[in-house]
Amino acid sequence: RIRGGWWRVGCGKAGAVEPTAELIRFPEGYGTPTVTLAWGDVQARLIAAERYWLVTTRPSGAPHVVPTDGIWHDNHFYFGGHPATIHLVNLEHDRRVVVHLENATAAVIVEGNAEWVTPSTADAKAIARSSKAKYGWGSPMKGYLAGVWRVVPQRVLAWEALHRDATRFTF
């Protein structure tokens, strides 16, 4: 299986790029947002979330969605799972993913590409600490150093009140 540590799309060094924000324009009749959200507030929601919906694509082209645990760290989403799970098998064929928070009314939707990475020691420690704090468990740091899936965002769509502040963040 190809794990994809060589395949990198998106922002440069982790956490180094602040995304640009713009209002989302809707077709007539859906409202006209006038206020952009602050990236720091959206990022705080990604960090605080306990569950995420992860969308992958099956080899047939059909979508697959699964709830998952995860950690948002330095503008990336980290997650794992058994290599035989459908969503991880799907990533061997198509690295495009969508990550969505549970709240559909005040949504945060991350679109990007997944890659298999070996995080730095500092990142592995931070991910392990975050997992322990959030879930009460998690792989020890050395577990993350063996590799983990990371989503490199290309675009994040977010709003608290759709017609007022629907914002697109581009990395």
Summary of the structure (lengths in Angstrom):
residues: 171
radius of gyration: 16.2
end to end distance: 28.6
largest distance: 52.3
contacts: 504
relative contact order: 0.25
helix: 23%
strand: 32%
